[in-house]
Amino acid sequence: MTDLERQLQGYRLTTAEILYHLPDHPGLLQSFVWQRLDLAPRFPELHRFLDFWSHNIEGRLHSVRVAAAAVVKPADLRLCDAEFRLH
């Protein structure tokens, strides 16, 4: 399925900022940004990635912050109260 087909089915551009503990220095946090088309509010792709992370990557997860925005959406129409013209 193409990205456009997925967007028309309700997928949104999802960005997750993942903070994790460094394996060699557990007191330090590192940031990782993950971005992909995903279905809000369940986020199955993100959950799949986080499951992969917890089973295969040594860095223990600290927190995940998620934002999602529709890429394909209706155009915004704004009406003006007045119009001014200069020479």
URBEL-V607130 format. One line per field, one symbol per residue. ss: DSSP state (@ for helix, = for strand, . for the rest). psi: psi as a letter, one per 40 degrees, with the letter a starting at -180 (. if undefined). burial: b if it has 24 or more other ideal C-beta (glycine too) atoms within 12 Angstrom, else e. A space follows every 50 residues. Layout:
BEGIN
ss->???
psi->???
burial->???
END
This chain:
BEGIN
ss->..@@@@@@...==========.......==========.....@@@@@@@ @@@@@@....=========..................
psi->hiddddddeeiihhhhhhhihhddgeeiiihhhhhihihiedgddddddd dddddehdhhhdihhhiihhdhiiihhhiidihhhi.
burial->eeeeeeeeeebbbbebebebeeeeeeeeeeebebebbbeeeebebbeebb eeeeeeeeeebeebebebeeeeeeeeeeeeeeeeeee
END
